[in-house]
Amino acid sequence: MTGTATRTAGRRVAVRTGVLLALVAAVAGASVVVPNDPWHDFFDLRVYRGAVASWLDGRELYDFTYGRSPYGFTYPPFAALLVLPMGLLPYPVVAAGHVLLNVVVLAGLTRWLVVPLARRHGWPLPWAWLWALPLVFLVEPVRETIGFGQVNLFLLALVLADVVALRRGSRWAGVGIGLAAAVKLTPGLFVVWLLLTRRWRAAQVAVGTAAAATLLAFAVVPATSWRFWTEALWQTERVGRLDKTSNQSLLGALARLADPGDPSRIVWAVLAAGALVFVLTRAVRATRAGDDLAGVTLTGLAACLVSPVTWSHHLVWLVPALVVLVDVAAGAPTAPGTPRRPCVLAGALAGVTALVLASSSIWFAEARPGAHHDLGVAGIVVEDLYLLVTLAVVALLPARAVTAARGAARTTAPSPPGGSSPR
């Protein structure tokens, strides 16, 4: 390389490094000024640790509440067994470990999602995914997951790992979904997606994995398991008020509309059933068109819509949705049946979704119980913005053509080790 070429390459690296540092600084600043505290003092992590520590001391797992709050452990006993070491470790070690693991998972997920897009569209590597990382962190579901001490990124990684396994024809496809469903019930909807897309073996593996994990918990802690499945599971009040601003499910929106009364469960059931059929139909069509990532993303968002409680940090499925939208906006071919000018539509939807999530917009209209109508229609709309964005995404997310979709499906796969040959 000549001296001029060396200096040019050095300047290019310096510029790209400067852009990356500027992005990191901007994200750090934005995290401070957004209307909702991005850290929350790891509240949920403290709940998990407190619950299993109390359990280890001989008290009932599902009797625990953290401090003066009404919040306790709400996940199945198998999840409690997984986080049991938290009760034996000092809190600073638990918090540091949580942040470190989440950062590693986030970095890996971002790389898997962005690198194939960068290669397809000629974006510089590794800069493309390094630039994307602080931007992905900026969206509220990711910030909230880390700040509360939640498990959403781990569940996202488990499910997306099965997308990779399906593409590779692995006999282990379904294990990730099964483990996710054993930790938290809503990922069980991905089993329905597997069945609807005729991935029979993967569906069997997922069900078998979830059942094995649940039976393991029954064998280790039978009384606690019995109490969860017969009693604690049905105590919906344990998770908090339905009308809280952070509950961005269909039922949460109905609860705010009905405030100070109770939402109609019949209306919710009808809306949830309709949404589930519509979104799963789109998910199946996207998958059959060859875009597994769009299909599984739509399924994840369907679970968020129909769940009685979907806190804002549960909406991590909007991250792969943004990746699909950016891919299409950059020119990736779409499957037949996509509306005209998909690049423009995808770009606009990606921009609006990213802006709404990064600005933590719903918190500008946060209301106390009994006061959701004080700001009028505008206040209700702003409080429901994450739900409205999710509805727009599930209605408009395009499926990419097979060639692009296969590249994107590999976004969740780690790069092959050095010296290995592609399959």
Secondary structure, 3 states (H helix, E strand, C coil): CCHHHHHHHHHHHHHHHHHHHHHHHHHHHHHHHCCCCCCHHHHHHHHHHHHHHHHHCCCCHHHCCCCCCCCCCCCCHHHHHHCHHHHHCCHHHHHHHHHHHHHHHHHHHHHHHHHHHHHHHCCCCCHHHHHHHHHHHHCHHHHHHHHHCCCHHHHHHHHHHHHHHHHHCCCCCCHHHHHHHHHCCHHHHHHHHHHHCCCHHHHHHHHHHHHHHHHHHHHHCHHHHHHHHHCHHHCHHHHCCCCCCCECCHHHHHHHHHCCCCCCHHHHHHHHHHHHHHHHHHHHHHHHCCCHHHHHHHHHHHHHHHCCCCEHHHHHHHHHHHHHHHHHHCCCCECCCCCCCHHHHHHHHHHHHHHHHHCCHHHHHCCCCCCCCCCHHHHHHHHCHHHHHHHHHHHHCCCECHHHHHHHHHHHCCCCCCCCCCC
